[in-house]
Amino acid sequence: MTVNYYDLLGITKNSTEEEIKKAYRKKAMECHPDRHGWDKSKEAEFKKINEAYSVLSDSQKKAHYDRFGSTEWMWGSGFGQWWFNWWMDFDISDIFESFFGGWFGWQGSPKKKKDESGEDLEMSIRLDFSEAVFGGKKTIKYEKKVSCKTCSWTWAKPGTQTKTCGTCHGSWYTKNRTQSFFWVIEQTVACPMCHWTWTIIDTPCADCRWQKRVSEKTEKEIDIPAGIDDGMTIKLRWEGNEWTNGKSWDLFVTFRVPEEFEWLKRDWDNLHFELIIDPVEAILWAKRKEKLPLIGERTIEIKAWTQNEDILKFKWDWVKNVSRDSKWDLFLHITIRINSHLSKKERELYEEIAKEKWIDFADHKGFFGKMFG
């Protein structure tokens, strides 16, 4: 079924060039596939709308369409079909970028296009061990681009007048046409004079100098989630550079966190601590209170015959999981260490144990000790 180009754009044959252009902008914005998850039906509708505009915006094509009700001479078959495909593949992005500043991505995946209209910001901050474990608040400082308050997006110095571009006459674009014996090639490009701003400015704004935005130093207090780990990133919505319509892009903050603090070591969300115990504690069933860095005091039960490098596990004891309402584990790594300075009583007891076990040991008593011992 043949589509009526006028019905497709919602206009009549008597519509002016400005009305045709306005209708096209509205329709293209409504059905652009980038706004509908690149739905195939919307993509096909978008192409039809561009096809309609490419005909009705050209006086010769429009006259032929009004007279014959078709466009077979342009893209019916053969060279004409090639002409239409070439125009669609090459120029639709130019037209849409001319109208909308490249807000949507054409000829690609539905992702943000980082151009002058705005972009996300990224920064990295360093936390100490305590901040990462407990979380809290922290003030960050960064620069972002904000709307120029002097010219309010007009680019012009306050009090001066702007004038319509004499090259594109306010249409934002120009057409380059090449005609040969067999076909006509037409290319739509951004106006080389005004660069799709559609106005000529003799006295630009002295603050933003045609950039429409200025850099501004910003301070913001952010919440640090408890349990944040090295390399993790949080997204602060609408805290990035400002956009043309008053909205802002996003700020991504990546955290750098040390893995160790005193004798504490972090492995993901688990904490590890080297616990030094006496040989007597390792042999007998013992309890002791230990004050751990950051964690505080814990009552530790050391079972009989604990071996060197054994591990005691405190399940769900400490670091909060950053994404769930739960805690991870604390591991105590046992190191049995003999005191290098024994009392006389301790040495005597060790010697008694050695005699019981028939262990031959050297007698380190001095000369006078052997005489009077």
Order of alpha helices (4+ residues) and beta strands (2+ residues): alpha-alpha-alpha-alpha-alpha-alpha-beta-alpha-beta-beta-beta-beta-beta-beta-beta-beta-beta-beta-beta-alpha-beta-beta-beta-beta-alpha-alpha
